[in-house]
Amino acid sequence: MSRDPLVIFTPSGKRGRFSIGTPILTAARQLGVDLDSVCGGRGICSKCQITPSFGEFPKHGVTVNQTALSNWNSVEERFDQKRGLTGGRRLGCQAKVQGDVVIDVPPESQVHKQVVRKRAEARDIMLNPTVYLKYVEVEQPDMHKPMGDLERFLMAVKEATGHEGLELDTHLLRPLQKILRKGKWTITAAIHQGRDARTPSIVSLWPGYFDGPIFGLAVDLGSTTIAGHLCNLSTGEVIGSSGLMNPQIRFGEDLMSRVSYGMLNTGGDIEMTNAVRDGLNQLVQDIAQEAGVETSQILDMVFVMNPVMHHLFLGIDPYELGQAPFALATSDSLDLTATEIGLAVAPGTRAYILPCIAGHVGADAAGVALSEAPDKSDDLTLVVDVGTNAEILLGDRGGVLACSSPTGPAFEGAQISAGQRAAPGAIEHVEINPTTKEPRFRVIGSDLWSDEVGFDTAVASTGITGICGSGIIEVIAEMRIAGIVDASGLIGSAERTGTNRCFAEGRTYSYRLVNSSEGQSEISVTNADVRAIQMAKAALYAGARLLMDKRGVDQVDRVVLAGAFGAHISAKHAMVLGMIPDCPLERVTSAGNAAGTGARIALLNRNSRDNIEKLVRKIEKVETAIEPRFQEHFVNASGLPNSSDPFSTLRGVVNLPEVKFHGGNGDKTQGRRRRRAAR
Ligand code: FES
């Protein structure tokens, strides 16, 4: 008895029997094999390329003859002449089954391609964008069938895509007839798949066959900077990245001063909304120009941001976020058109905003959760996004908790006497010899240490201008390791520390990191600097500790530092200061801009939007402001590394001298200050 030929697809391994003459694309569709097709098998798009293999395949139990597929036809000949079908490739919609055959689907022909980013935030993202292109042929008008062009067009697209509730964006109704005629009744539609079968829409149109590219923009809208990644929606490739300072900074450096600006100035919230939207429009222009792309080709956008930015961007007064119970106007994700939120892009461009987790834990934390996926981890993972407000997640497969903690701007170099933003000339790494107490350091812009030959020349153009956030953490941690600062955060005198780099300043002591010389001013770390960092890190640690209490643990398995700042913090120094809980140093990693990575995942994979929405609903939110144990943890966490938690894993690898400088200048006020700060 003769049987239909066997068709085996690799790499999926899917197989089935098909009658002679079945196109490979049809076989793939019936078996659920991931094989792309924009033109619906009309031989126009070339997305369906496959590679047949011939010979013996003992593993599959088949022998494939050269005659297993139909001969090249005129469509393939034409495509080969125009663009080339190399390496034995065929068009899946044209090649037909003639005998048993093994078919390889190359990665470029798979709809759900695995995208590998070669960037700091390298990540595999399964490509499944919300907006995609579909080419269709539309029935021409007929006097005997009085059906409009729109209805015939929608019928063709519904048939080709299976999208039942498909609608055309209203702005496309006017140009539709001209586009249909220009394309001689063939047309390409950009389809936004919507949230479910009922809500897909056609958001852009081109006459005839158009194979893109079309683009999407993932935006991390921070209180200080706005960063965007422009991605090709067909390949997932990041084709441009750009950033700018958030123009809202002129209304206040930190979020609470912006909330107060809105409270104190009538129309202040509207001014801030306009400022951030102007900034975003600038970003869109810059990024498109640099990448050589028309802004009209950007059809999808995804945003992550903290709750105050979220409200100001949407044009909502953030007043309620400034006071308990910190009620969000809306915590759910939002699907909007970009023009609704004041963005000057194509009228059909969609904007998706990730959900907010709580009044202080925003869509940026949801982006971090999507990127770092603590809910899929077997290890109990603490994810800390360090900024002026630290957002903290703790969890594993058993559940995820979240909170935020008001760290203030000290980690960004503010409130530090010689502090500055990370820029050329800023000290970013410090080492102090525990015996001689002599420092050496590196500044941004040079790879040389300050005691290496050529350092002076290397920094001649920038000078040594101050200490950035990562530098201040390293120098204070090194001072603690070298016995220059004690566990309570006091800097010792020259006599007690054995170095004349320590000198009295008013009631306390300072440590001179850089001596003044010709053209170079002195840079020192004061006891007030140490205090500012103690307050910031105590807030961070207390938040993390609170989540650990809720989870009933004293230790975590892993710590992930997110955020641009997190990317530059040394795990050892952060732990010496007690910023993060004790755990093996090799289990502390940096995730770079995880919120931005989360936005990119949501842009390139529509299923991830459902996933993060489900996760956010399940996350247990902890409000630090009303938790009685927060103050206790805060006071304990003011110690270096901590006055209550032992940090024994850290002490096993780093020697922390048990020096005590109390009884010296200014010591009596410190307990009072800590208690006040905790309140
Ligand atoms: Fe478009 Fe084959 S499906 S060319």
Residues whose N, C-alpha, C, O or C-beta is under 5 A from the ligand:
A	BS01	FES	D36 S37 V38 C39 G40 G41 R42 G43 I44 C45 S46 K47 C48 L91 C93
